[in-house]
């Protein structure tokens, strides 16, 4: 994944998600240069997150707040190397 957006809907206490893919990642492999990026969003607020061109979101996790009834997210990003296509 190349990006994530979502909106927190306060009345439903839920999020509406949109994921962004990139054709640049189609012929790529993970380089092993990976790290967590913490606290991407604020509780109860909209989230907009895009990775740089040579990176991809390969996982995520969230911590739930029972007070706000929402999650704070962190994403796991890895560097991507484009595969050479000889055709």
C-alpha positions in Angstrom: 0.0 0.0 0.0 1.1 3.5 -0.8 -1.3 5.4 1.4 -4.3 5.4 3.8 -7.1 7.8 4.5 -10.0 7.5 6.8 -12.6 9.6 8.5 -13.8 9.2 12.0 -17.6 9.2 12.2 -18.4 10.3 15.7 -22.1 9.2 15.7 -21.2 5.7 14.6 -17.9 5.7 16.6 -16.3 4.1 13.6 -13.9 4.9 10.7 -14.6 5.0 6.9 -11.4 3.7 5.2 -9.8 4.4 1.8 -6.6 2.7 0.7 -4.1 3.8 -2.0 -2.2 1.4 -4.1 0.7 2.2 -6.4 1.6 0.6 -9.8 5.2 1.5 -9.0 5.2 -1.2 -6.2 3.9 -4.0 -8.6 7.3 -5.2 -9.8 9.1 -4.5 -6.5 10.5 -6.4 -3.5 11.1 -5.4 0.1 14.6 -4.4 0.8 14.5 -5.3 4.5 14.8 -1.6 5.5 11.7 -1.5 7.7 10.5 0.5 10.7 7.4 1.4 12.6 5.9 4.9 12.3 4.0 5.7 15.5 0.9 7.8 16.3 -0.1 8.5 12.7 -3.5 10.0 13.8 -5.1 11.8 16.7 -8.0 10.1 18.4 -11.3 11.2 16.9 -9.7 12.9 13.9 -9.2 12.3 10.2 -6.2 10.3 9.2 -4.2 11.1 5.9 -1.0 9.2 5.4 1.2 8.5 2.3 4.6 6.9 2.1 7.5 8.2 0.1 8.0 6.8 -3.4 10.4 4.1 -2.5 8.4 2.8 0.6 5.3 0.7 1.1 3.0 0.1 4.1 3.3 -3.6 4.8 1.4 -3.7 8.2 -0.3 -1.7 10.9 -1.5 -1.9 14.4 -3.8 0.2 16.6 -4.3 1.0 20.2 -7.9 1.4 21.4 -9.1 4.2 23.7 -12.3 3.2 25.6 -12.8 6.9 26.5 -12.9 8.2 22.9 -13.9 4.8 21.4 -11.4 5.2 18.7 -7.9 3.9 17.8 -4.5 5.5 17.4 -2.6 3.8 14.6 1.0 3.0 13.7 2.2 1.8 10.4 5.0 -0.6 9.5 6.9 0.6 6.4 9.5 -1.1 4.3 11.8 0.2 1.6 11.0 -1.2 -1.9 13.5 -1.9 -4.7 12.2 -2.1 -8.2 12.8 -5.4 -10.1 14.7 -5.0 -13.4 12.5 -6.2 -16.2 14.7 -7.4 -19.2 11.7 -7.8 -21.6 
